[in-house]
C-alpha cells in the first residue's frame, strides 16, 4: 500500500499596516523584527506613520 506523504502546506506570514490618521491599510510579507504596534513606514496619502496592526499566516494554496 503506498501512502501519499503530503508535505507541509506552503504558508506565508503577512503583516498588516495601518495609518495612524486615515483609513489607509496595506499588507506586505512579514519581515524579521515585525511586531504589533511597531511603527513602520509612512502613509502615501498623508505622510503619517504606519503602524503594524496585525500579523497573520496565510496559505499560499488557493483553490477556486
Ligand atoms: Zn494616512
PDB file of the backbone (N, CA, C, O) and the ligand in Angstrom, with CONECT records:
HET     ZN  A 101       1
ATOM      1  N   UNK A   1       0.844  -1.205   0.000  1.00  0.00           N
ATOM      2  CA  UNK A   1       0.000   0.000   0.000  1.00  0.00           C
ATOM      3  C   UNK A   1       0.878   1.253   0.000  1.00  0.00           C
ATOM      4  O   UNK A   1       1.719   1.426   0.882  1.00  0.00           O
ATOM      5  N   UNK A   2       0.688   2.086  -0.948  1.00  0.00           N
ATOM      6  CA  UNK A   2       1.502   3.309  -0.983  1.00  0.00           C
ATOM      7  C   UNK A   2       0.721   4.458  -0.371  1.00  0.00           C
ATOM      8  O   UNK A   2      -0.487   4.602  -0.560  1.00  0.00           O
ATOM      9  N   UNK A   3       1.451   5.255   0.359  1.00  0.00           N
ATOM     10  CA  UNK A   3       0.804   6.374   1.038  1.00  0.00           C
ATOM     11  C   UNK A   3       1.367   7.691   0.521  1.00  0.00           C
ATOM     12  O   UNK A   3       2.581   7.862   0.410  1.00  0.00           O
ATOM     13  N   UNK A   4       0.503   8.583   0.221  1.00  0.00           N
ATOM     14  CA  UNK A   4       0.942   9.915  -0.192  1.00  0.00           C
ATOM     15  C   UNK A   4       1.347  10.692   1.056  1.00  0.00           C
ATOM     16  O   UNK A   4       0.534  10.968   1.938  1.00  0.00           O
ATOM     17  N   UNK A   5       2.580  11.020   1.096  1.00  0.00           N
ATOM     18  CA  UNK A   5       3.049  11.784   2.240  1.00  0.00           C
ATOM     19  C   UNK A   5       3.024  13.263   1.887  1.00  0.00           C
ATOM     20  O   UNK A   5       3.944  13.787   1.259  1.00  0.00           O
ATOM     21  N   UNK A   6       1.972  13.908   2.296  1.00  0.00           N
ATOM     22  CA  UNK A   6       1.847  15.320   1.946  1.00  0.00           C
ATOM     23  C   UNK A   6       2.770  16.181   2.794  1.00  0.00           C
ATOM     24  O   UNK A   6       2.755  16.123   4.024  1.00  0.00           O
ATOM     25  N   UNK A   7       3.549  16.958   2.124  1.00  0.00           N
ATOM     26  CA  UNK A   7       4.440  17.858   2.846  1.00  0.00           C
ATOM     27  C   UNK A   7       3.637  19.046   3.365  1.00  0.00           C
ATOM     28  O   UNK A   7       2.481  19.249   2.993  1.00  0.00           O
ATOM     29  N   UNK A   8       4.258  19.796   4.205  1.00  0.00           N
ATOM     30  CA  UNK A   8       3.590  20.943   4.818  1.00  0.00           C
ATOM     31  C   UNK A   8       3.093  21.903   3.750  1.00  0.00           C
ATOM     32  O   UNK A   8       3.760  22.156   2.747  1.00  0.00           O
ATOM     33  N   UNK A   9       1.914  22.423   3.995  1.00  0.00           N
ATOM     34  CA  UNK A   9       1.368  23.398   3.066  1.00  0.00           C
ATOM     35  C   UNK A   9       2.204  24.664   3.126  1.00  0.00           C
ATOM     36  O   UNK A   9       2.546  25.142   4.208  1.00  0.00           O
ATOM     37  N   UNK A  10       2.527  25.199   1.972  1.00  0.00           N
ATOM     38  CA  UNK A  10       3.298  26.440   1.997  1.00  0.00           C
ATOM     39  C   UNK A  10       2.459  27.574   2.568  1.00  0.00           C
ATOM     40  O   UNK A  10       1.327  27.811   2.146  1.00  0.00           O
ATOM     41  N   UNK A  11       3.037  28.260   3.529  1.00  0.00           N
ATOM     42  CA  UNK A  11       2.328  29.374   4.144  1.00  0.00           C
ATOM     43  C   UNK A  11       3.229  30.590   4.161  1.00  0.00           C
ATOM     44  O   UNK A  11       4.453  30.496   4.252  1.00  0.00           O
ATOM     45  N   UNK A  12       2.593  31.703   4.074  1.00  0.00           N
ATOM     46  CA  UNK A  12       3.345  32.940   4.129  1.00  0.00           C
ATOM     47  C   UNK A  12       2.802  33.776   5.277  1.00  0.00           C
ATOM     48  O   UNK A  12       1.601  33.768   5.548  1.00  0.00           O
ATOM     49  N   UNK A  13       3.677  34.486   5.940  1.00  0.00           N
ATOM     50  CA  UNK A  13       3.255  35.345   7.039  1.00  0.00           C
ATOM     51  C   UNK A  13       3.051  36.749   6.487  1.00  0.00           C
ATOM     52  O   UNK A  13       3.924  37.309   5.824  1.00  0.00           O
ATOM     53  N   UNK A  14       1.896  37.295   6.771  1.00  0.00           N
ATOM     54  CA  UNK A  14       1.520  38.609   6.263  1.00  0.00           C
ATOM     55  C   UNK A  14       1.470  39.616   7.413  1.00  0.00           C
ATOM     56  O   UNK A  14       0.932  39.334   8.484  1.00  0.00           O
ATOM     57  N   UNK A  15       2.031  40.772   7.172  1.00  0.00           N
ATOM     58  CA  UNK A  15       1.960  41.870   8.134  1.00  0.00           C
ATOM     59  C   UNK A  15       0.981  42.907   7.590  1.00  0.00           C
ATOM     60  O   UNK A  15       1.081  43.317   6.434  1.00  0.00           O
ATOM     61  N   UNK A  16       0.037  43.326   8.427  1.00  0.00           N
ATOM     62  CA  UNK A  16      -0.938  44.333   8.020  1.00  0.00           C
ATOM     63  C   UNK A  16      -0.569  45.667   8.675  1.00  0.00           C
ATOM     64  O   UNK A  16      -0.444  45.763   9.896  1.00  0.00           O
ATOM     65  N   UNK A  17      -0.400  46.675   7.848  1.00  0.00           N
ATOM     66  CA  UNK A  17      -0.035  48.004   8.330  1.00  0.00           C
ATOM     67  C   UNK A  17      -1.213  48.958   8.172  1.00  0.00           C
ATOM     68  O   UNK A  17      -1.952  48.897   7.190  1.00  0.00           O
ATOM     69  N   UNK A  18      -1.375  49.838   9.152  1.00  0.00           N
ATOM     70  CA  UNK A  18      -2.449  50.829   9.090  1.00  0.00           C
ATOM     71  C   UNK A  18      -1.887  52.204   9.377  1.00  0.00           C
ATOM     72  O   UNK A  18      -0.917  52.361  10.118  1.00  0.00           O
ATOM     73  N   UNK A  19      -2.525  53.202   8.769  1.00  0.00           N
ATOM     74  CA  UNK A  19      -2.129  54.578   9.003  1.00  0.00           C
ATOM     75  C   UNK A  19      -2.691  55.065  10.337  1.00  0.00           C
ATOM     76  O   UNK A  19      -3.784  54.673  10.746  1.00  0.00           O
ATOM     77  N   UNK A  20      -1.926  55.925  11.005  1.00  0.00           N
ATOM     78  CA  UNK A  20      -2.381  56.489  12.283  1.00  0.00           C
ATOM     79  C   UNK A  20      -3.514  57.493  12.080  1.00  0.00           C
ATOM     80  O   UNK A  20      -4.330  57.692  12.981  1.00  0.00           O
ATOM     81  N   UNK A  21      -3.572  58.115  10.933  1.00  0.00           N
ATOM     82  CA  UNK A  21      -4.540  59.186  10.697  1.00  0.00           C
ATOM     83  C   UNK A  21      -5.748  58.767   9.871  1.00  0.00           C
ATOM     84  O   UNK A  21      -6.894  58.941  10.286  1.00  0.00           O
ATOM     85  N   UNK A  22      -5.471  58.213   8.696  1.00  0.00           N
ATOM     86  CA  UNK A  22      -6.582  57.883   7.812  1.00  0.00           C
ATOM     87  C   UNK A  22      -6.835  56.377   7.828  1.00  0.00           C
ATOM     88  O   UNK A  22      -6.282  55.654   8.657  1.00  0.00           O
ATOM     89  N   UNK A  23      -7.664  55.922   6.915  1.00  0.00           N
ATOM     90  CA  UNK A  23      -8.045  54.512   6.921  1.00  0.00           C
ATOM     91  C   UNK A  23      -7.169  53.673   5.986  1.00  0.00           C
ATOM     92  O   UNK A  23      -7.504  52.534   5.663  1.00  0.00           O
ATOM     93  N   UNK A  24      -6.048  54.252   5.558  1.00  0.00           N
ATOM     94  CA  UNK A  24      -5.146  53.518   4.669  1.00  0.00           C
ATOM     95  C   UNK A  24      -4.653  52.245   5.348  1.00  0.00           C
ATOM     96  O   UNK A  24      -4.322  52.235   6.533  1.00  0.00           O
ATOM     97  N   UNK A  25      -4.617  51.190   4.572  1.00  0.00           N
ATOM     98  CA  UNK A  25      -4.223  49.885   5.088  1.00  0.00           C
ATOM     99  C   UNK A  25      -3.454  49.165   3.995  1.00  0.00           C
ATOM    100  O   UNK A  25      -3.827  49.236   2.824  1.00  0.00           O
ATOM    101  N   UNK A  26      -2.394  48.479   4.362  1.00  0.00           N
ATOM    102  CA  UNK A  26      -1.617  47.762   3.356  1.00  0.00           C
ATOM    103  C   UNK A  26      -1.081  46.471   3.954  1.00  0.00           C
ATOM    104  O   UNK A  26      -0.799  46.394   5.150  1.00  0.00           O
ATOM    105  N   UNK A  27      -0.945  45.470   3.114  1.00  0.00           N
ATOM    106  CA  UNK A  27      -0.371  44.199   3.544  1.00  0.00           C
ATOM    107  C   UNK A  27       0.954  43.993   2.838  1.00  0.00           C
ATOM    108  O   UNK A  27       1.131  44.368   1.679  1.00  0.00           O
ATOM    109  N   UNK A  28       1.879  43.386   3.565  1.00  0.00           N
ATOM    110  CA  UNK A  28       3.160  43.041   2.942  1.00  0.00           C
ATOM    111  C   UNK A  28       3.683  41.792   3.639  1.00  0.00           C
ATOM    112  O   UNK A  28       3.222  41.447   4.728  1.00  0.00           O
ATOM    113  N   UNK A  29       4.634  41.118   3.021  1.00  0.00           N
ATOM    114  CA  UNK A  29       5.184  39.923   3.662  1.00  0.00           C
ATOM    115  C   UNK A  29       5.861  40.277   4.988  1.00  0.00           C
ATOM    116  O   UNK A  29       6.495  41.324   5.122  1.00  0.00           O
ATOM    117  N   UNK A  30       5.710  39.386   5.954  1.00  0.00           N
ATOM    118  CA  UNK A  30       6.308  39.575   7.270  1.00  0.00           C
ATOM    119  C   UNK A  30       7.827  39.652   7.168  1.00  0.00           C
ATOM    120  O   UNK A  30       8.465  38.900   6.431  1.00  0.00           O
ATOM    121  N   UNK A  31       8.366  40.564   7.915  1.00  0.00           N
ATOM    122  CA  UNK A  31       9.825  40.699   7.976  1.00  0.00           C
ATOM    123  C   UNK A  31      10.272  40.429   9.406  1.00  0.00           C
ATOM    124  O   UNK A  31       9.539  40.681  10.363  1.00  0.00           O
ATOM    125  N   UNK A  32      11.469  39.921   9.528  1.00  0.00           N
ATOM    126  CA  UNK A  32      12.005  39.659  10.855  1.00  0.00           C
ATOM    127  C   UNK A  32      12.039  40.954  11.659  1.00  0.00           C
ATOM    128  O   UNK A  32      12.476  41.989  11.156  1.00  0.00           O
ATOM    129  N   UNK A  33      11.582  40.897  12.899  1.00  0.00           N
ATOM    130  CA  UNK A  33      11.570  42.096  13.744  1.00  0.00           C
ATOM    131  C   UNK A  33      10.227  42.800  13.766  1.00  0.00           C
ATOM    132  O   UNK A  33      10.035  43.759  14.513  1.00  0.00           O
ATOM    133  N   UNK A  34       9.289  42.323  12.941  1.00  0.00           N
ATOM    134  CA  UNK A  34       7.949  42.907  12.954  1.00  0.00           C
ATOM    135  C   UNK A  34       7.202  42.517  14.220  1.00  0.00           C
ATOM    136  O   UNK A  34       7.283  41.371  14.663  1.00  0.00           O
ATOM    137  N   UNK A  35       6.480  43.457  14.802  1.00  0.00           N
ATOM    138  CA  UNK A  35       5.602  43.144  15.926  1.00  0.00           C
ATOM    139  C   UNK A  35       4.449  44.137  15.928  1.00  0.00           C
ATOM    140  O   UNK A  35       4.556  45.236  15.383  1.00  0.00           O
ATOM    141  N   UNK A  36       3.351  43.735  16.547  1.00  0.00           N
ATOM    142  CA  UNK A  36       2.146  44.556  16.559  1.00  0.00           C
ATOM    143  C   UNK A  36       2.423  45.890  17.259  1.00  0.00           C
ATOM    144  O   UNK A  36       3.063  45.943  18.309  1.00  0.00           O
ATOM    145  N   UNK A  37       1.930  46.945  16.654  1.00  0.00           N
ATOM    146  CA  UNK A  37       2.050  48.344  17.089  1.00  0.00           C
ATOM    147  C   UNK A  37       3.403  48.990  16.780  1.00  0.00           C
ATOM    148  O   UNK A  37       3.651  50.141  17.140  1.00  0.00           O
ATOM    149  N   UNK A  38       4.258  48.244  16.120  1.00  0.00           N
ATOM    150  CA  UNK A  38       5.529  48.829  15.687  1.00  0.00           C
ATOM    151  C   UNK A  38       5.249  49.853  14.582  1.00  0.00           C
ATOM    152  O   UNK A  38       4.417  49.618  13.706  1.00  0.00           O
ATOM    153  N   UNK A  39       5.937  50.969  14.629  1.00  0.00           N
ATOM    154  CA  UNK A  39       5.809  51.979  13.580  1.00  0.00           C
ATOM    155  C   UNK A  39       6.747  51.585  12.438  1.00  0.00           C
ATOM    156  O   UNK A  39       7.944  51.377  12.636  1.00  0.00           O
ATOM    157  N   UNK A  40       6.179  51.491  11.255  1.00  0.00           N
ATOM    158  CA  UNK A  40       6.977  51.046  10.120  1.00  0.00           C
ATOM    159  C   UNK A  40       6.455  51.659   8.825  1.00  0.00           C
ATOM    160  O   UNK A  40       5.422  51.240   8.303  1.00  0.00           O
ATOM    161  N   UNK A  41       7.158  52.628   8.322  1.00  0.00           N
ATOM    162  CA  UNK A  41       6.789  53.213   7.040  1.00  0.00           C
ATOM    163  C   UNK A  41       5.887  54.430   7.185  1.00  0.00           C
ATOM    164  O   UNK A  41       5.511  54.822   8.289  1.00  0.00           O
ATOM    165  N   UNK A  42       5.554  55.012   6.053  1.00  0.00           N
ATOM    166  CA  UNK A  42       4.698  56.188   6.044  1.00  0.00           C
ATOM    167  C   UNK A  42       3.547  56.000   5.062  1.00  0.00           C
ATOM    168  O   UNK A  42       3.650  55.280   4.069  1.00  0.00           O
ATOM    169  N   UNK A  43       2.464  56.667   5.376  1.00  0.00           N
ATOM    170  CA  UNK A  43       1.264  56.604   4.554  1.00  0.00           C
ATOM    171  C   UNK A  43       1.474  57.377   3.255  1.00  0.00           C
ATOM    172  O   UNK A  43       1.957  58.508   3.294  1.00  0.00           O
ATOM    173  N   UNK A  44       1.126  56.802   2.113  1.00  0.00           N
ATOM    174  CA  UNK A  44       1.274  57.525   0.838  1.00  0.00           C
ATOM    175  C   UNK A  44       0.231  58.632   0.678  1.00  0.00           C
ATOM    176  O   UNK A  44       0.391  59.501  -0.179  1.00  0.00           O
ATOM    177  N   UNK A  45      -0.820  58.618   1.476  1.00  0.00           N
ATOM    178  CA  UNK A  45      -1.871  59.633   1.358  1.00  0.00           C
ATOM    179  C   UNK A  45      -1.519  60.918   2.095  1.00  0.00           C
ATOM    180  O   UNK A  45      -1.642  62.009   1.537  1.00  0.00           O
ATOM    181  N   UNK A  46      -1.079  60.795   3.353  1.00  0.00           N
ATOM    182  CA  UNK A  46      -0.855  61.982   4.161  1.00  0.00           C
ATOM    183  C   UNK A  46       0.512  62.022   4.845  1.00  0.00           C
ATOM    184  O   UNK A  46       0.791  62.948   5.607  1.00  0.00           O
ATOM    185  N   UNK A  47       1.355  61.045   4.588  1.00  0.00           N
ATOM    186  CA  UNK A  47       2.704  61.059   5.150  1.00  0.00           C
ATOM    187  C   UNK A  47       2.771  60.734   6.633  1.00  0.00           C
ATOM    188  O   UNK A  47       3.821  60.897   7.253  1.00  0.00           O
ATOM    189  N   UNK A  48       1.666  60.278   7.210  1.00  0.00           N
ATOM    190  CA  UNK A  48       1.636  59.893   8.621  1.00  0.00           C
ATOM    191  C   UNK A  48       2.298  58.531   8.808  1.00  0.00           C
ATOM    192  O   UNK A  48       2.379  57.740   7.868  1.00  0.00           O
ATOM    193  N   UNK A  49       2.767  58.264  10.018  1.00  0.00           N
ATOM    194  CA  UNK A  49       3.393  56.951  10.247  1.00  0.00           C
ATOM    195  C   UNK A  49       2.389  55.808  10.125  1.00  0.00           C
ATOM    196  O   UNK A  49       1.211  55.952  10.454  1.00  0.00           O
ATOM    197  N   UNK A  50       2.882  54.684   9.650  1.00  0.00           N
ATOM    198  CA  UNK A  50       2.077  53.467   9.607  1.00  0.00           C
ATOM    199  C   UNK A  50       2.496  52.594  10.781  1.00  0.00           C
ATOM    200  O   UNK A  50       3.680  52.509  11.110  1.00  0.00           O
ATOM    201  N   UNK A  51       1.535  51.955  11.401  1.00  0.00           N
ATOM    202  CA  UNK A  51       1.858  51.017  12.476  1.00  0.00           C
ATOM    203  C   UNK A  51       1.375  49.624  12.106  1.00  0.00           C
ATOM    204  O   UNK A  51       0.456  49.459  11.304  1.00  0.00           O
ATOM    205  N   UNK A  52       2.006  48.637  12.698  1.00  0.00           N
ATOM    206  CA  UNK A  52       1.618  47.247  12.418  1.00  0.00           C
ATOM    207  C   UNK A  52       0.360  46.921  13.205  1.00  0.00           C
ATOM    208  O   UNK A  52       0.348  46.919  14.436  1.00  0.00           O
ATOM    209  N   UNK A  53      -0.678  46.650  12.465  1.00  0.00           N
ATOM    210  CA  UNK A  53      -1.997  46.420  13.046  1.00  0.00           C
ATOM    211  C   UNK A  53      -2.197  44.930  13.360  1.00  0.00           C
ATOM    212  O   UNK A  53      -2.867  44.571  14.328  1.00  0.00           O
ATOM    213  N   UNK A  54      -1.612  44.089  12.534  1.00  0.00           N
ATOM    214  CA  UNK A  54      -1.783  42.652  12.758  1.00  0.00           C
ATOM    215  C   UNK A  54      -0.807  41.841  11.942  1.00  0.00           C
ATOM    216  O   UNK A  54      -0.267  42.303  10.937  1.00  0.00           O
ATOM    217  N   UNK A  55      -0.592  40.619  12.398  1.00  0.00           N
ATOM    218  CA  UNK A  55       0.300  39.688  11.700  1.00  0.00           C
ATOM    219  C   UNK A  55      -0.440  38.354  11.644  1.00  0.00           C
ATOM    220  O   UNK A  55      -0.915  37.849  12.661  1.00  0.00           O
ATOM    221  N   UNK A  56      -0.528  37.796  10.444  1.00  0.00           N
ATOM    222  CA  UNK A  56      -1.208  36.515  10.342  1.00  0.00           C
ATOM    223  C   UNK A  56      -0.598  35.628   9.276  1.00  0.00           C
ATOM    224  O   UNK A  56       0.113  36.097   8.387  1.00  0.00           O
ATOM    225  N   UNK A  57      -0.885  34.344   9.376  1.00  0.00           N
ATOM    226  CA  UNK A  57      -0.392  33.374   8.402  1.00  0.00           C
ATOM    227  C   UNK A  57      -1.457  33.146   7.343  1.00  0.00           C
ATOM    228  O   UNK A  57      -2.648  33.046   7.637  1.00  0.00           O
ATOM    229  N   UNK A  58      -1.003  33.070   6.132  1.00  0.00           N
ATOM    230  CA  UNK A  58      -1.918  32.931   5.005  1.00  0.00           C
ATOM    231  C   UNK A  58      -1.442  31.751   4.172  1.00  0.00           C
ATOM    232  O   UNK A  58      -0.255  31.638   3.866  1.00  0.00           O
ATOM    233  N   UNK A  59      -2.342  30.900   3.818  1.00  0.00           N
ATOM    234  CA  UNK A  59      -1.971  29.767   2.979  1.00  0.00           C
ATOM    235  C   UNK A  59      -1.777  30.242   1.550  1.00  0.00           C
ATOM    236  O   UNK A  59      -2.554  31.041   1.027  1.00  0.00           O
ATOM    237  N   UNK A  60      -0.723  29.731   0.935  1.00  0.00           N
ATOM    238  CA  UNK A  60      -0.454  30.136  -0.449  1.00  0.00           C
ATOM    239  C   UNK A  60      -1.335  29.383  -1.426  1.00  0.00           C
ATOM    240  O   UNK A  60      -1.515  29.794  -2.572  1.00  0.00           O
ATOM    241  N   UNK A  61      -1.875  28.284  -0.958  1.00  0.00           N
ATOM    242  CA  UNK A  61      -2.685  27.456  -1.841  1.00  0.00           C
ATOM    243  C   UNK A  61      -4.103  27.999  -1.881  1.00  0.00           C
ATOM    244  O   UNK A  61      -4.817  28.009  -0.878  1.00  0.00           O
ATOM    245  N   UNK A  62      -4.483  28.441  -3.043  1.00  0.00           N
ATOM    246  CA  UNK A  62      -5.837  28.954  -3.197  1.00  0.00           C
ATOM    247  C   UNK A  62      -6.588  28.102  -4.194  1.00  0.00           C
ATOM    248  O   UNK A  62      -6.157  27.925  -5.333  1.00  0.00           O
ATOM    249  N   UNK A  63      -7.690  27.590  -3.761  1.00  0.00           N
ATOM    250  CA  UNK A  63      -8.497  26.752  -4.649  1.00  0.00           C
ATOM    251  C   UNK A  63      -9.740  27.513  -5.056  1.00  0.00           C
ATOM    252  O   UNK A  63     -10.413  28.148  -4.244  1.00  0.00           O
ATOM    253  N   UNK A  64     -10.016  27.424  -6.347  1.00  0.00           N
ATOM    254  CA  UNK A  64     -11.210  28.126  -6.814  1.00  0.00           C
ATOM    255  C   UNK A  64     -12.135  27.156  -7.531  1.00  0.00           C
ATOM    256  O   UNK A  64     -13.201  27.553  -8.003  1.00  0.00           O
TER     257      UNK A  64
HETATM  258 ZN    ZN A 101      -2.877  58.118   6.061  1.00  0.00          ZN
END
